[in-house]
Amino acid sequence: MDPDLRAAFLRSTYGTHERFRFTSVRGQVGPSWATPGGRWAVVTAWNPAGRKTDAVPNVAAQARLAAASQGWCPLPGWNGDGAWREEALILRGVSLREAARLGRQFGQAAVVWGVGRRAALVWLDDASPGPSLTVERWWATPGGRPV
């Protein structure tokens, strides 16, 4: 995995108007949509493979992702800020397998998946025989300092 891309994901913020970051500190309060024991994911179709893409194809891909995600009552959100702000969807009740499938379908390097306040950065490694996942476990904490 590209160390610069990993660092960018770990520095980023995610979510709706309730933003969160990854932290290694347990016991922080997570976003209200991350209910205790509830599964959720943050998925985007913007900037496949972590490479900056023009707005027109990003918007079209995000519309296709929204259509494919209706079963999870998606909440609109965004990842990052500034030049790297990209639309995202928060999917509630989604399994890790389905979140990874959607991420791969839209060419993403990773998705964020969680249960309650526990969050994981899930790398979608298609290079090995049979798609594999590399999972980094974190906690979701509002704002604050990244990892």
Secondary structure, 3 states (H helix, E strand, C coil): CCHHHHHHHHHCCEECCCEEEEECCCCCCCCCCCCCCCEEEEECCCCHHHCCCCHHHHHHHHHHHHHHCHHHCCEEEEECCHHHCEEEEEEECCCHHHHHHHHHHCCCCEEEEEECCEEEEEEEECCCCCCEEEEEEEEEEECCCCC
